[in-house]
Amino acid sequence: MTGIGRCKPIVSFGCTILISYIGHRAIATVLRCQHPQGGFGGGPGQNAHMLANYAAVCSLAIMGFPGPNGGWDQIDRVKMYEWFMSLKQPDGSFLVSVHAEVDMRSVCTPKASFAILRHPQGYLLPPRCGYITGYHDP
């Protein structure tokens, strides 16, 4: 056995402690980006944005956990849904943020975010979304 071979459990233990410490700080950082009107912005105090919201949900799905300070239960799903619906357009698409553009990312990320959150999402996209069926790559 080589020198590092005898240290693998110790290295693993040290990495686990480091990841745990970074994880708790990262969870707190992501939660500070949650907008009071729903969704997550790119930083504390910034407007919520579809892509930042998706990244925040994915981050909390990977490193968060249920319970106090775990991040998962602190996601305000009701306000997020209301925010999504405030951005929904008549053709079934979504703005990426308030007063912003519509594109394919904004159609996919709300559905993906709520699928990750295991939230009922029936009203987010109708079975035949006009924006998707009429989309043509420029």
C-alpha positions in Angstrom: 0.0 0.0 0.0 1.4 3.4 -0.9 1.4 6.4 1.4 -1.8 8.0 0.1 -3.5 4.6 0.1 -3.4 4.5 3.9 -4.9 8.1 4.1 -8.0 7.6 1.9 -10.5 7.5 4.8 -8.9 10.6 6.4 -8.9 12.5 3.0 -12.5 11.5 2.5 -13.4 12.6 6.0 -11.7 16.0 5.5 -13.5 16.5 2.1 -16.8 15.6 3.7 -16.4 18.2 6.4 -15.3 20.8 3.8 -18.3 20.1 1.6 -20.6 20.2 4.5 -19.3 23.6 5.6 -19.4 25.0 2.0 -22.8 23.5 1.5 -24.4 25.3 4.5 -22.9 28.6 3.4 -24.0 28.0 -0.2 -27.6 27.2 0.9 -27.7 30.5 2.9 -26.4 32.4 0.0 -28.9 31.0 -2.4 -31.8 31.6 0.0 -30.7 35.3 0.2 -31.4 35.5 -3.5 -35.0 34.6 -3.1 -37.2 37.5 -4.2 -40.0 38.6 -1.9 -42.5 38.4 -4.8 -41.4 34.9 -5.8 -38.5 33.2 -7.6 -34.8 33.7 -7.3 -32.6 36.5 -8.6 -29.0 36.4 -9.6 -28.0 38.0 -6.3 -29.5 39.3 -3.1 -32.0 42.1 -3.9 -32.0 41.5 -7.6 -35.2 40.9 -9.6 -36.2 37.2 -10.0 -35.1 35.7 -13.4 -36.1 32.4 -14.9 -32.5 31.2 -15.3 -31.3 32.3 -11.9 -34.4 30.6 -10.5 -33.7 27.3 -12.2 -30.1 27.4 -11.0 -31.2 28.1 -7.5 -33.7 25.3 -7.5 -31.1 22.9 -8.9 -28.5 24.0 -6.4 -30.9 23.5 -3.5 -32.0 20.1 -4.9 -28.3 19.0 -4.9 -27.1 20.4 -1.6 -30.2 21.3 0.3 -32.3 19.1 2.6 -35.7 19.2 4.3 -36.0 20.9 7.7 -34.8 24.1 9.3 -31.9 25.8 7.5 -31.9 23.0 4.9 -33.0 25.3 2.1 -35.5 22.9 0.6 -38.4 23.8 2.9 -37.6 27.5 2.7 -38.3 27.8 -1.0 -41.6 29.7 -1.3 -43.4 27.6 -3.8 -46.6 29.5 -3.7 -45.0 32.9 -4.5 -42.8 31.2 -7.1 -45.9 29.9 -8.8 -47.5 33.3 -8.6 -44.4 34.9 -10.1 -44.3 32.3 -12.9 -48.0 33.0 -13.7 -47.4 36.8 -13.7 -44.8 36.2 -16.5 -47.0 33.9 -18.6 -48.0 35.3 -22.0 -51.3 34.5 -23.9 -49.4 32.1 -26.3 -48.2 30.0 -23.4 -44.7 31.4 -23.3 -43.1 33.2 -20.4 -41.0 36.3 -20.0 -37.6 35.5 -18.5 -38.1 38.3 -16.0 -40.4 41.4 -15.6 -40.2 43.6 -18.7 -37.8 41.1 -20.4 -37.7 38.9 -23.5 -39.4 35.6 -24.3 -37.4 32.7 -25.5 -37.3 28.9 -25.3 -35.4 29.0 -22.0 -38.3 30.8 -20.4 -40.7 28.1 -21.7 -38.7 25.2 -20.3 -37.3 26.4 -17.0 -40.6 27.0 -15.1 -41.8 23.4 -15.9 -38.4 22.0 -15.0 -38.2 24.0 -11.8 -41.6 22.7 -10.6 -40.8 19.2 -11.7 -37.7 19.3 -9.5 -39.8 20.7 -6.6 -42.4 18.0 -7.2 -45.0 20.8 -7.4 -48.3 20.4 -9.3 -47.6 22.3 -12.5 -50.7 21.7 -14.7 -51.4 25.3 -15.4 -47.8 26.2 -16.3 -47.9 24.8 -19.9 -51.0 23.7 -21.7 -50.7 20.4 -23.7 -50.2 22.4 -26.9 -48.2 25.6 -26.1 -48.5 28.0 -29.1 -45.1 29.4 -28.6 -43.4 26.0 -28.8 -45.4 24.8 -31.8 -44.9 28.1 -33.7 -41.2 28.4 -32.8 -38.7 28.5 -35.7 -35.0 28.7 -35.1 -33.7 31.9 -36.8 
